[in-house]
Amino acid sequence: MRRTREQIRAQLRAEAEAAIEKVLAWQDETPTPNMRQIEDQILQVREQFGQDLAETILQVQDATQLVEAPACPECGQRMQYKDQKSTEAETRIGIIRMNRAYYYCSYCRRGLFPPG
């Protein structure tokens, strides 16, 4: 089921608040940081927050939803829906984890995450 814009907004706000809390907790533990330490902490939080944002947006994209059973690229037979499977993709902002509809061809023993 597709989430509403408000549900997505609520999740993104929660992720932003978690990132802010992480920085504030670090600040409490590091009373006199130098500029290098501040930059390192902010870059680390920014990287994780960016990955969280991307994962949230990916979850609502069509690629994560059920589609009509695709044809196997190897033999052309209809593939069978198996379940939502977790997969990772290396992106410019780091490793992104996502759940996507997974299809399997029992003839070729080949799996596929549509659209490709």
Backbone hydrogen bonds, N-H to C=O, Kabsch-Sander energy under -0.5 kcal/mol:
donor,donor_aa,acceptor,acceptor_aa,energy
8,I,4,T,-2.2
9,R,5,R,-2.7
10,A,6,E,-2.4
11,Q,7,Q,-2.0
12,L,8,I,-2.6
13,R,9,R,-2.6
14,A,10,A,-2.1
15,E,11,Q,-2.2
16,A,12,L,-2.3
17,E,13,R,-2.8
18,A,14,A,-2.1
19,A,15,E,-2.0
20,I,16,A,-2.4
21,E,17,E,-2.6
22,K,18,A,-2.0
23,V,19,A,-1.9
24,L,20,I,-2.6
25,A,21,E,-2.6
26,W,22,K,-2.2
27,Q,23,V,-2.5
28,D,24,L,-2.1
29,E,25,A,-1.7
30,T,26,W,-1.3
38,I,34,N,-2.1
39,E,35,M,-2.8
40,D,36,R,-2.6
41,Q,37,Q,-2.3
42,I,38,I,-2.7
43,L,39,E,-2.9
44,Q,40,D,-2.0
45,V,41,Q,-2.4
46,R,42,I,-2.9
47,E,43,L,-2.3
48,Q,44,Q,-2.1
49,F,45,V,-2.8
50,G,46,R,-2.6
51,Q,47,E,-2.1
52,D,48,Q,-2.5
53,L,49,F,-2.7
54,A,50,G,-2.4
55,E,51,Q,-2.6
56,T,52,D,-2.3
57,I,53,L,-2.4
58,L,54,A,-2.7
59,Q,55,E,-1.8
60,V,56,T,-0.6
60,V,57,I,-1.0
61,Q,58,L,-1.4
64,T,61,Q,-1.7
65,Q,62,D,-1.7
72,C,77,Q,-3.1
76,G,72,C,-1.8
79,M,70,P,-2.9
80,Q,104,Y,-2.9
82,K,102,Y,-3.1
83,D,102,Y,-1.0
85,K,83,D,-0.5
85,K,100,R,-2.8
87,T,98,M,-2.8
89,A,96,I,-2.2
91,T,89,A,-0.6
91,T,94,G,-2.2
94,G,91,T,-1.3
96,I,89,A,-2.8
98,M,87,T,-2.6
100,R,85,K,-2.6
101,A,63,A,-0.8
102,Y,83,D,-2.3
103,Y,112,L,-2.7
104,Y,80,Q,-2.5
105,C,110,R,-2.8
106,S,104,Y,-0.7
109,R,105,C,-2.0
110,R,105,C,-1.1
112,L,103,Y,-2.4
116,G,113,F,-1.4
